[in-house]
Amino acid sequence: MTWLVVGLGNPGPEYEQSRHNIGFMVLDRLIERWGGRKSDFRSKWNSEVAQLEAFGQKLHLQKPMQYMNLSGGPVQRAATFFQLQPAQIIVIHDDIDLDFGRLKVKQGGGHGGHNGLRSISGLLGPDYLRVRGGVGRPNVGGEAKGERVVGHVLGPFGKAEQRELSAFLDTLAEAVEDIIRHGLVHAMNRHNGEGRSKAGSPASS
């Protein structure tokens, strides 16, 4: 089996530690867990791509390096080059509809207002796999709501969140590994249940 594991984020040092870049963070965690290094990423298709083998399978890790709303182009080019179907593509992304520390594994569905997913689905269709990492949403309403949401996802994790972030990234990485090693149903049963994540927050139901 060959997999394309995509972590979503925005390029540039100003976004490196932002909530929106949790997908990039998980890829950095995964490549180290799988015996590689961050320096193994190489520029290709307007993205950073690393290739390695783990669990007896070929794994391609991709960070689209265009802005979030243009993520679909690099992902489509990689999927075409490696001749992959949507069920072989795992996209890791932030999700404001899940509290920080919660996650959900799923296949298909809408984009929920996430510009990266909107771009990918527009080019590949919606049937790829997703690992959703909760970043919560600001408690605001009225006309300022949209601006505050943008500022929230483009801003850094809070101090309390930063203390739990490393464990949360490990949990998200394990969800990706469970898909690859044991299949989507196993990963959904493990991570979408009522248990608690390593970050100390309930897993998403």
C-alpha positions as CSV (number, residue, x, y, z in Angstrom):
1,M,0.0,0.0,0.0
2,T,1.2,3.5,-0.8
3,W,-0.1,6.5,1.2
4,L,0.1,10.3,0.8
5,V,-0.1,12.0,4.2
6,V,-0.8,15.7,3.8
7,G,-0.3,18.2,6.7
8,L,-2.0,21.5,6.1
9,G,-0.6,24.8,7.1
10,N,0.7,28.2,5.8
11,P,4.3,28.8,4.7
12,G,6.5,31.3,6.5
13,P,8.0,31.8,9.9
14,E,5.1,34.1,11.1
15,Y,2.7,31.1,10.8
16,E,5.0,28.4,12.1
17,Q,3.5,28.1,15.6
18,S,-0.1,29.0,14.6
19,R,-3.1,26.8,15.3
20,H,-3.7,26.6,11.5
21,N,-0.3,24.9,11.1
22,I,-1.1,21.9,13.3
23,G,-0.9,19.7,10.2
24,F,2.7,20.7,9.5
25,M,3.5,20.0,13.2
26,V,2.1,16.5,13.0
27,L,4.1,15.7,9.9
28,D,7.3,16.8,11.6
29,R,6.4,14.5,14.5
30,L,5.6,11.6,12.1
31,I,8.8,11.8,10.1
32,E,10.8,11.5,13.3
33,R,8.7,8.7,14.6
34,W,9.3,6.8,11.3
35,G,13.0,7.2,11.4
36,G,13.5,10.2,9.2
37,R,14.4,13.8,9.8
38,K,12.8,17.2,9.1
39,S,15.7,17.8,6.6
40,D,14.4,14.9,4.5
41,F,11.7,17.2,3.1
42,R,12.5,18.3,-0.5
43,S,10.8,21.0,-2.6
44,K,8.4,19.5,-5.2
45,W,5.0,20.6,-6.7
46,N,5.0,23.9,-4.7
47,S,5.3,21.8,-1.5
48,E,7.7,20.0,0.7
49,V,7.7,16.3,0.2
50,A,9.5,13.4,2.0
51,Q,9.4,9.8,1.1
52,L,10.1,6.8,3.3
53,E,9.0,3.3,4.2
54,A,7.4,2.3,7.5
55,F,5.2,-0.6,8.6
56,G,6.1,-2.3,5.3
57,Q,4.4,0.5,3.3
58,K,5.5,3.4,1.1
59,L,4.7,6.7,2.7
60,H,4.8,10.1,1.1
61,L,4.6,13.1,3.4
62,Q,3.5,16.5,1.9
63,K,3.4,20.0,3.2
64,P,1.7,22.3,0.6
65,M,3.8,25.5,0.6
66,Q,1.3,27.7,-1.0
67,Y,-1.2,29.5,1.2
68,M,-4.0,27.4,2.7
69,N,-6.6,28.3,0.1
70,L,-4.3,26.9,-2.6
71,S,-3.5,23.6,-1.0
72,G,-5.4,21.6,-3.5
73,G,-3.1,22.1,-6.4
74,P,0.0,20.6,-4.8
75,V,-2.0,17.7,-3.4
76,Q,-3.6,17.0,-6.7
77,R,-0.2,16.9,-8.4
78,A,1.2,14.5,-5.9
79,A,-1.8,12.2,-6.1
80,T,-1.6,12.1,-9.8
81,F,2.1,11.5,-9.9
82,F,1.9,8.6,-7.4
83,Q,-1.4,7.4,-9.0
84,L,-3.3,7.4,-5.7
85,Q,-7.0,7.1,-5.0
86,P,-8.7,9.4,-2.4
87,A,-8.8,6.5,0.1
88,Q,-5.0,6.5,0.0
89,I,-4.7,10.2,1.0
90,I,-4.8,11.3,4.6
91,V,-5.2,15.0,5.3
92,I,-4.3,16.4,8.8
93,H,-5.8,19.7,9.6
94,D,-7.0,22.0,12.3
95,D,-10.7,22.1,13.2
96,I,-12.3,25.0,15.2
97,D,-15.5,22.9,15.8
98,L,-13.5,20.6,18.1
99,D,-12.1,21.7,21.4
100,F,-8.4,21.8,21.8
101,G,-7.1,18.3,22.5
102,R,-10.0,16.5,20.8
103,L,-9.7,14.8,17.5
104,K,-11.8,13.0,14.9
105,V,-10.9,10.5,12.2
106,K,-13.3,10.3,9.2
107,Q,-13.6,9.9,5.4
108,G,-15.3,12.4,3.2
109,G,-17.7,15.1,4.2
110,G,-17.8,18.8,3.7
111,H,-15.1,21.4,4.3
112,G,-16.7,23.1,7.2
113,G,-15.4,26.5,6.1
114,H,-11.8,25.3,6.1
115,N,-10.1,26.8,3.1
116,G,-7.5,24.1,2.7
117,L,-10.2,21.4,2.6
118,R,-12.3,23.5,0.2
119,S,-9.4,23.7,-2.1
120,I,-8.5,20.0,-2.0
121,S,-12.1,18.8,-2.3
122,G,-12.6,21.1,-5.3
123,L,-9.9,19.3,-7.2
124,L,-10.0,15.7,-5.8
125,G,-13.5,15.4,-4.6
126,P,-14.4,14.9,-0.9
127,D,-13.6,11.2,-0.3
128,Y,-10.1,11.5,1.1
129,L,-9.4,10.6,4.7
130,R,-9.1,13.3,7.4
131,V,-7.5,13.5,10.8
132,R,-9.1,16.6,12.5
133,G,-7.2,18.2,15.3
134,G,-9.3,20.4,17.5
135,V,-8.1,24.0,18.1
136,G,-11.4,25.4,19.5
137,R,-13.0,28.7,18.5
138,P,-13.0,32.1,20.1
139,N,-16.2,32.9,22.1
140,V,-17.4,35.8,20.0
141,G,-20.4,36.8,18.1
142,G,-21.8,39.6,15.9
143,E,-19.9,41.3,13.1
144,A,-16.5,40.7,14.6
145,K,-16.9,36.9,14.7
146,G,-15.3,36.2,11.3
147,E,-12.3,38.4,12.1
148,R,-11.8,36.9,15.5
149,V,-11.9,33.3,14.1
150,V,-9.3,34.2,11.5
151,G,-7.1,35.8,14.2
152,H,-7.6,32.7,16.4
153,V,-6.5,30.1,13.8
154,L,-3.6,32.3,12.6
155,G,-2.5,33.0,16.2
156,P,-0.3,30.8,18.5
157,F,-1.6,28.3,21.0
158,G,-2.3,29.7,24.4
159,K,0.1,29.0,27.3
160,A,-2.1,26.3,28.8
161,E,-2.5,24.7,25.3
162,Q,1.3,24.8,24.7
163,R,1.9,22.7,27.8
164,E,-0.3,19.9,26.3
165,L,0.5,20.5,22.7
166,S,3.3,17.9,22.4
167,A,1.1,15.1,23.8
168,F,-1.7,16.2,21.5
169,L,0.6,16.0,18.4
170,D,1.6,12.5,19.5
171,T,-2.1,11.5,19.7
172,L,-2.7,12.9,16.2
173,A,0.3,11.1,14.9
174,E,-0.9,7.8,16.4
175,A,-4.3,8.3,14.7
176,V,-2.5,8.5,11.3
177,E,-0.5,5.4,12.2
178,D,-3.6,3.5,13.1
179,I,-5.2,4.3,9.7
180,I,-2.1,3.1,7.9
181,R,-1.4,0.0,10.1
182,H,-5.0,-1.2,10.9
183,G,-7.4,0.6,8.6
184,L,-9.9,3.5,8.9
185,V,-12.5,1.6,10.9
186,H,-10.0,0.7,13.6
187,A,-8.7,4.3,13.8
188,M,-12.3,5.6,14.0
189,N,-13.2,3.2,16.8
190,R,-10.1,4.1,18.8
191,H,-10.0,7.8,18.4
192,N,-13.7,8.8,17.9
193,G,-14.9,7.1,21.1
194,E,-15.5,8.3,24.6
195,G,-11.9,7.8,25.9
196,R,-9.4,10.5,26.8
197,S,-6.6,11.7,24.6
198,K,-3.0,11.9,25.8
199,A,-3.4,15.6,25.9
200,G,-5.8,15.2,28.8
201,S,-9.0,16.1,26.9
202,P,-11.9,13.7,25.9
203,A,-11.6,12.2,22.4
204,S,-14.2,13.4,20.0
205,S,-17.5,11.4,19.8
